[in-house]
């Protein structure tokens, strides 16, 4: 049985400020909104954060993302629906989210630098770190997804 957990936003709203600042910086970075949403959904799937998965899928659909791509996201390697750029971002998302397995591999890092350049790679890394922070808060405090009113 899960016990009720604290709401960090209620207990210490200032604790969220630097995370919101990072989120807003990344949202307005070199990443497209599609790239940002895909990596947020994928990291949330890996981390098992139902709250974040629901929130970011809802946002992706509202922004016009295709359902078939969202459904294929957990098996993106076997899917023809993602561009080479998106595949590199998704692989970076998996390697950084699962950092203890092997870290961000040098071969992938070099591919990303060659394709995107240093600024965008920096934005990708920070976006992945940001969603991982939100996922950990969601999991630690047992945030519950809110059903869509659609």
Secondary structure, 3 states (H helix, E strand, C coil): CCCCCCCHHHHCCHHHHHHHHHHHHHHCCCCCHHHHHHHHHHHHHHHCCHHHHHHHHHHHHHCCCCHHHHHHHHHHHHCCCCCHHHHHHHHHHHHHHCHHHHCCCHHHHHHHHHHHCHHHHHHHHHHHHHHHHHHHHHHHCCCCCCCCCC
